[in-house]
Structures are given as structure tokens and as C-alpha cells.
């Protein structure tokens, strides 16, 4: 099966984004709607939705990156928790209006905090809320992305507890995983059969630089083999800028 690649559309260069997506048969992952300056102004986000819907292209393979800046949906502070959850529901609602396939959310886990009490509490709270979110927006997939976690266990445990929920999956951020002390092979093995989406870019194995694949230090020959275990899963080439996206698409298509 041909791998479905996605790019981030640039609303100020939308004709170029549209042309690039058409040339490479790529879908879009919208990154506008996690910005407080966009989602915090209803007139602005509704305008952007209509602009994207006006393009003569299919959106059913597109995705949307949900809110994550300052989001703490498992916070013990009820006001913070409820506001975070309200914004996450707004992301899902915007995705419905766009008619996209799914929404990516960050875990919000503090990667360096590994006490059983903290992790068990997070899993319990996350399961309750994601079940609610998946039921309310049953026509839209949810992808939970690894961010600062040092290993895959906690996210995998949540997914296994939610195995009965048809529209809840993990999102493997390959670059993030390469920055952890856990071998990338173990991340891929742990996520196999549980992944609905992938984020991909390159880095220097120290910082999350979002470089073009093949221009950093990640071994993309190994990456191609590893991602072969996640066959059929869509891949966002998570880069901004038309030229970087084109280099990335060309590199991955020729790899």
C-alpha cells in the first residue's frame, strides 16, 4: 500500500501548499487551530475553516493538530482541567466542521516524573476523558502523541485499556522517540497495532529541531525499516515552509 503523506498547509501561501499537495498526492494536517490567537477568536477560526473548505480538494484524509499549549486536562485544579478539556473539545468540533479524519493531541505527561502514583492517576483521568471525547465525537479519530515521555509504557497502557474504543489510537512522533533513552525499535514494537498516525522529521539526536528528513542525524534507512512495521499508517512530514516540505516529500518518496 502506498504510504499517505501529509504536509502542514501555510495559509499565507495556500496556493503553493495546494499545488504541492496535489503534486505529491499529499493530505494536510492543519496547525492553525492550536494557536491561542486563532482558537481564542471565533471569527478567526471560522474564517480559516471556510478558507480551507473552499479549496477544491478531498479532506477526508486530512488531520488536525489539537490544542496543547498550556493544556493540562488531568490537572488537579478543577478550573484548569475543565478549561483544558473545553479547548480539546473545541479542537474536535473544528475538525468535524472541516471534515477531517482525526485530531492529534499531546499527552501532557511530565516526562521526568515517573512515580507510580502520578502515572496511575494520569492513566485513570486520561481514560475517563478520552472515552468521553471519543464517544461525543465518534466520527473523528483521536491520536495521542508521545511528547516528553522517556518510554512508551504509559501511553501503551492507556491504549490497551481503551482497546474497545474504535476511534482512539496512538500517534508515534518518531523524532521525539529518538530523543529518549529508550531504543527506537522498542518504541515501534510497543506502538505496533496501536498507531493511527505518525509524525516524522529529523533532528540532531539532542533537540527536537524539526529538520528535513536526511538532513539531520536520524538514521532514515533504519527508520524506513522500522516504519514498515506500521504499514498503512499515515505520516505527517512535520515541517513548516514549502521548500522544506518539498525536499522532505522528495526524500521520503525516493528512500
C-alpha positions, 0 to 999 in steps of 0.5 A: 500500500502506498504510504499517505503523506501529509504536509502542514498547509501555510495559509499565507501561501495556500496556493503553493501548499495546494499545488504541492499537495496535489503534486505529491498526492499529499493530505494536510494536517492543519496547525492553525487551530492550536494557536491561542490567537486563532482558537481564542477568536471565533471569527478567526477560526471560522474564517480559516475553516471556510478558507480551507473548505473552499479549496477544491480538494478531498479532506477526508484524509486530512488531520488536525493538530489539537490544542496543547499549549498550556493544556493540562486536562488531568490537572488537579485544579478543577478550573484548569482541567475543565478549561483544558478539556473545553479547548480539546473539545473545541479542537474536535468540533473544528475538525468535524466542521472541516471534515477531517479524519482525526485530531492529534493531541499531546499527552501532557505527561511530565516526562521526568516524573515517573512515580507510580502514583502520578502515572496511575492517576494520569492513566485513570483521568486520561481514560475517563476523558478520552472515552468521553471525547471519543464517544461525543465525537465518534466520527473523528479519530483521536491520536495521542502523541508521545511528547516528553515521555522517556518510554512508551509504557504509559501511553501503551497502557492507556491504549490497551485499556481503551482497546474497545474504543474504535476511534482512539489510537496512538500517534508515534512522533518518531523524532521525539522517540529518538530523543529518549533513552529508550531504543527506537525499535522498542518504541515501534514494537510497543506502538505496533497495532496501536498507531493511527498516525505518525509524525516524522522529521529529523533532528540532531539526536539532542533537540527536537529541531524539526529538520528535513528528513536526511538532513539531520542525524536520524538514521532514515534507512533504519527508520524506513525499516522500522516504519514498515512495521506500521504499514498503512499508517499515515505520516505527517512530514512535520515541517513548516515552509514549502521548500522544506516540505518539498525536499522532505516529500522528495526524500521520503518518496525516493528512500 
